[in-house]
């Protein structure tokens, strides 16, 4: 019960109860409770005002129809009519990417007078889901009324969370005006490109304007979901979570779109270290070859301090600060290198040449095998852990036969630096190898006994034929001292809210008779939809799995008859749970479809599903093994921008037999390995080979 | 009566306060110059909270058939007379005589007295004797349009059956997004209604919400919430209400007794050979195996009045000479009171279409 001090002639109206109008608190500053008799007056005024705001722009709001789009399985029809705004009286209409989501025979714009005009796409902002349409207007067409986005005062600075916003569109065959009101929920959403509103936004509003109560365009509504939103960008319609691209940003981008350009997100090409994006720390773990970051002189180990003038202390903050920048934009990066602070200007690019990940042939010692800890235990010769050169780095358990490191390094060597950059842990070394220049020799600094040494090695590309011969030593190194009585067993794996039947074949970790000490990966095997008994299917894997030291997780589809795309979440959760249970190394989690084996059936739904899961689920999997004739599913790749270290095994004799869609894998920087034939043993060995650095 | 009295009061010329008197404030409130020059009448009305909660007392919950195969056995309605007439959406829930629960938990059996298939409107009636002479709060059907697009509205419904026992129906707030023709997809969720609706910006049309009341900030009836439907063009769920102005005529006719679908038992049964029956009309119905088997046509005799009227197998007979044929027994009873030389007017449902046909002997 607070009273707003105000001139007496205003008090009556100011005394407003907003029990149902909490959202308008931002507008009022102070809300007076208990004198609700004036609420009606307020609501009546507000309703009229909402109409006035809508009317003020309605002459520039159009409906956009797409014709001849093939139907999809999503809830929102691919050819749903949406909205657009006339931004140039000569016939330019700004709308959302919803109109270009499916291939269409024609795009029609329904003008405010009800007439239909054909339109074609002039420019796109793929980064912000916007499309600029050019209308094919007749010479004698009546003039259009356009809005000037650059003249609105609705800059990011003038937006206040809590302020009332009104979405405007047209509905139905008569083009009736349609509004939806709400408040500004947040700014700088979707990695800094959008503002968020709680107005219920159904698909008819996509592409339409979102205005403040001054009638200024705050933004253009786009179909989008947050990070966890799934495949369909319109899945959050009417949910109270909707996004719009702010108008001040759009007016800037319109200049390029009018020239017919396509705007895309900008890439820098560095990888910030650490597993947790929210943990403090902004040191670079890798700088990609031929990337803007490399060209600007950024190096592994540099600590990023500011991006585009914004201070950053965590990986996630760097991502947010870079979010609004497009390819072609220049961004200031301030960083610290050896107590020196420097600033470089980096010009972002649309795409960086695909990665060509390499390996050296290093096998970290069993003792270093701790997935969730970067700590490296001290070597057994009793050196002091607090002696800097003797701690950190990676202690070798061996090297891969016939690999670059084979002759040069030995068991017990402690590798400290790669090309001058300190090696914090296996993960960061892996990232460096994944982003390195495959043609440049690498300088390795290591300690042997007490003696610091340096050698130069030429790395080997991961891509290409996978040679099992090399694996003999891996098996040896990773398989040392198996207690003969270490027992392996099959157990059902059940998770709450996961209906898929699953079973895990793994060593019993709390067994008194002896724990299997080997470092291990994990093979995740998807059963054909007709097979319903994972426990039974695992029986034939008992011997090979124990011998190779690789646990196997077998998952059946939820329904007999098919695998559905939605189940990829269940597969991921089961795999993560299995990885924890059998203490597998996250660098060697492989998902496979049954047709990969030489004696397997023709590729089916389980094989396509394996591809879908591997490509769509972030970083849960580091390997994918599928038969090459498998039909690739439609997958929306996660755009988290992080480094995905996934490699693919095809059971074919040579690269000529690669499926056509594999070129997409190469573009994504996923190295392809081939080997034929693949049996249980080779597949399990391949899983273990992912541990090699 | 509270709602009515208040509604009546609203029609009095209330003391109007010009907006200009509060201009500095309004400019502050809506932070705009757009309001300037618009003279909006602001009247000193009672609080919205009061009006809306009063409106809540005239809303009811309805329980009937369903409960199988994912169909809810409940929906919503609202009182339209002090004598216990309840307007609601016509649906399978009404396949058995529905139970109506008032806002205070009082529970009544009802009869379907009115039915307007083209609007998907049904009117139920609580037995007056059971009310014991007490009048109930009710919504007056407005004779002028009381809301337009942009207005703030409240949806009062038994959505998801949240309100149990003597809990009153839930109230949700939003805005009228648009007034436009209903353009719903045909298919699983069907409606014969093709007229104008208020499209809403709140998620009002949930399971159990059909038949609920949409009111304005004054607590006046704006419309009746429709069934769950998907928009034909976008494929998404629609949120809409059928305007009260469209319901007014049919509801008025039913209240005034000008139109009733109750079986007419005033006319005497005629002797066999003089009255209509299924054979004279050429109608074959699906087997009458339940207590209330719906009147679905199974076959049509060649050359019969039914064939002449273009009836088809699978048509559902709803009304016979304006009276409801709730089940096959009711149809036979109606026919037995009609002279076989007279025409028979039927209202049938074919798919989602409502058709009027006349069978000529």
Interface residues (C-beta under 8 A of the other chain):
Chain A: X6 X7 X9 X10 X12 X13 X14 X17 X19 X20 X27 X28 X36 X37 X39 X40 X41 X42 X43 X44 X45 X46 X47 X48 X49 X50 X51 X52 X53 X54 X56 X75 X76 X77 X79 X80 X81 X171 X172 X173 X174 X176 X177 X178 X179 X180 X181 X199 X200 X202 X203 X204 X213 X214 X215 X237 X238
Chain B: X17 X19 X21 X22 X24 X25 X26 X28 X29 X30 X31 X32 X34 X35 X38 X40 X41 X42 X43 X44 X45 X46 X47 X48 X49 X50 X51 X148 X149 X150 X151 X152 X173 X174 X175 X177 X178 X179 X180 X181 X183 X199 X201 X202 X203 X217 X218 X231 X233 X234 X235 X236 X237 X239
